[in-house]
Amino acid sequence: LIAQAPALRSAIDDGMPLLAVCGGYQLLGHSYVDQSGRETPGTGLVDLRTRAVKRLTNHASINTSPCYSPDGNQICFNSDRSGGQQLYTMDSEGGGVKRISFGQGRYATPVWSPRGDLIAFTRINSGTFSIGVMRPDGSDERLLTTSYLDEGPTWARNGRVIMFTRTLETRANGNGGSQIWSIDITGRNERRVLSPGDASDPAWSPLIQ
């Protein structure tokens, strides 16, 4: 493939589409570094370099939504290894796995607070969605909102306010849609963030202006 790189580059420059799947990124980039540290050259058709990564979970379950603690020493994630989707923490090397959620329903989208003292999450139970917080060890769980569909919490940099997406149930008159809302970690001052149309998936900037 490397020998064909000049011809491929010429065809790409002429408008030929390029599709890369899985290992294709390793071959089409400048180089690939495996877990032993050995570097294998690529074709250089794509301006990237890839390297092997370390697998942190090795359980026959679905493990998703990893989120690092602010100090980088722990990771919170979703897993259905207990039968239902719950929250777990582990150290940054994949050890010390601990389940931290034990409430009713399923837990999702964990996000560590900037100060490291709380983890925000989405909880789904009996057809309703809630935004809540708990300590990293699972204690002091509190639900801040409950609605038809509240999800995707994101923290303000001061660790005091959470924004999230609220989707309204579509009614016979066609009213519904998604909106961005915010709430204090005390569970007070719940308010809509106005937008000209539907809005979702908020994300705070690194600095509050």
C-alpha positions in Angstrom: 0.0 0.0 0.0 2.9 2.4 0.7 4.2 1.8 -2.8 0.8 2.9 -4.1 0.7 6.0 -2.0 1.8 8.4 -4.8 -0.9 7.2 -7.1 -3.5 7.3 -4.4 -2.5 10.8 -3.4 -2.8 11.9 -7.1 -6.3 10.3 -7.3 -7.4 12.0 -4.0 -6.1 15.4 -5.3 -8.3 14.8 -8.4 -11.4 14.4 -6.2 -11.5 10.6 -5.5 -13.3 10.1 -2.1 -11.3 8.4 0.7 -12.9 6.0 3.2 -11.0 4.7 6.2 -12.5 2.2 8.6 -10.8 1.0 11.8 -7.3 -0.1 10.9 -7.4 2.0 7.8 -6.5 5.0 9.9 -3.3 3.3 10.9 -2.4 2.6 7.3 -3.4 5.9 5.8 -1.8 8.1 8.5 1.9 9.0 8.8 2.7 6.2 11.3 1.3 3.8 13.9 2.9 2.9 17.2 1.9 -0.5 18.8 1.8 -1.3 22.5 5.5 -2.4 22.4 6.5 1.0 21.2 7.4 -0.1 17.7 6.6 2.5 15.0 5.2 1.3 11.6 5.2 3.9 8.8 2.0 4.6 7.0 1.1 6.1 3.6 0.8 9.7 4.9 -2.4 10.2 2.9 -4.1 11.4 6.1 -2.4 14.0 8.4 -2.5 12.0 11.6 -0.5 9.6 13.7 -2.0 6.7 15.7 -0.9 4.6 18.6 -2.2 1.6 20.5 -4.2 2.4 23.6 -4.6 0.5 26.9 -7.8 -1.3 27.6 -9.1 -0.3 31.0 -12.2 -2.5 31.3 -12.2 -6.3 30.6 -15.7 -7.3 31.6 -18.4 -9.0 29.4 -20.7 -6.0 29.7 -21.4 -2.7 28.0 -19.1 0.0 29.5 -19.7 3.5 28.2 -19.5 7.3 29.1 -16.1 7.5 30.8 -15.4 10.7 32.7 -12.1 11.6 34.4 -12.0 13.1 37.9 -10.4 16.6 37.8 -7.1 15.3 39.2 -7.0 12.5 36.6 -6.7 9.7 39.1 -10.2 8.2 38.8 -12.7 7.5 36.0 -16.5 7.2 36.4 -18.4 5.2 33.8 -21.7 3.4 33.0 -21.9 -0.4 33.1 -24.6 -3.0 32.9 -22.4 -5.7 34.6 -24.8 -5.9 37.5 -27.8 -6.5 35.2 -29.0 -2.9 34.9 -27.1 0.2 33.9 -25.3 1.7 36.9 -22.4 4.0 37.7 -19.0 2.7 38.6 -15.6 4.3 39.4 -12.1 2.9 38.8 -8.6 4.2 39.1 -7.0 5.6 35.9 -5.2 2.4 35.3 -8.4 0.3 35.3 -8.1 -1.1 38.8 -10.3 -0.7 41.9 -13.6 -0.9 40.1 -16.4 0.0 42.5 -20.2 0.4 42.0 -21.5 3.7 43.4 -25.2 3.9 42.3 -27.8 1.8 44.0 -31.1 3.7 43.5 -34.1 2.6 41.5 -33.9 2.7 37.7 -30.9 3.2 35.4 -28.0 5.7 35.6 -26.3 7.4 32.7 -24.0 10.2 31.6 -21.8 10.7 34.7 -19.9 14.0 34.8 -17.4 14.8 37.5 -17.7 18.3 39.0 -14.7 20.7 38.4 -14.0 20.6 42.2 -14.1 16.8 42.3 -16.6 16.7 45.2 -19.7 15.6 43.2 -20.7 13.5 40.2 -23.7 14.6 38.2 -25.8 12.0 36.3 -29.0 11.2 34.5 -31.4 8.7 36.2 -34.2 7.0 34.3 -36.9 5.4 36.4 -40.5 4.5 35.7 -40.7 6.5 32.5 -39.2 9.7 33.9 -35.8 11.2 33.7 -34.0 13.1 36.4 -30.7 15.0 36.9 -29.0 14.2 40.1 -25.7 14.5 42.0 -23.8 12.2 44.4 -20.5 12.0 46.1 -17.7 10.1 44.3 -18.2 7.2 46.8 -22.0 7.1 46.0 -23.1 8.8 49.2 -25.5 11.7 49.5 -27.4 11.1 46.3 -29.9 13.8 45.5 -32.2 14.3 42.5 -32.3 17.9 41.4 -34.9 17.7 38.6 -37.6 15.3 37.3 -39.3 15.6 34.0 -40.5 13.8 30.9 -36.9 13.8 29.6 -34.0 15.5 31.4 -30.5 14.4 30.4 -26.9 15.3 29.6 -25.7 17.4 32.6 -22.7 19.7 32.3 -21.0 21.6 35.0 -20.3 25.3 35.3 -16.6 25.9 36.1 -17.5 27.0 39.6 -19.1 23.7 40.4 -22.3 25.3 41.6 -24.6 25.2 38.5 -25.6 22.4 36.1 -27.0 22.8 32.7 -28.9 20.0 30.9 -31.2 19.2 28.0 -34.9 19.0 28.7 -37.1 17.4 26.0 -40.8 18.2 26.3 -43.4 15.6 25.6 -45.0 16.1 22.2 -48.7 16.8 22.6 -51.7 16.7 20.2 -51.2 20.4 19.3 -47.6 19.7 18.2 -45.9 21.5 21.1 -42.7 19.8 22.3 -39.1 20.0 21.4 -35.8 20.3 23.3 -34.7 23.1 25.5 -31.6 24.0 27.6 -32.2 24.5 31.3 -30.0 25.2 34.3 -30.3 24.5 38.1 -28.2 25.1 41.2 -26.7 22.1 43.0 -29.1 23.0 45.8 -32.0 22.0 43.6 -33.1 25.6 43.4 -33.2 28.3 40.7 -34.3 26.0 37.9 -34.7 28.1 34.8 -34.8 27.8 31.0 -31.9 29.2 28.9 -33.7 31.0 26.1 -32.9 30.1 22.5 -34.5 31.1 19.2 -35.5 27.4 18.6 -34.9 23.9 19.8 -31.6 23.5 21.7 -29.8 20.6 23.3 -26.4 19.3 24.4 -25.1 22.3 26.3 -21.4 22.6 27.2 -19.7 25.2 29.4 -16.7 27.1 28.2 -13.5 26.8 30.3 -13.9 30.3 31.8 -17.1 32.1 33.0 -17.3 35.6 31.5 
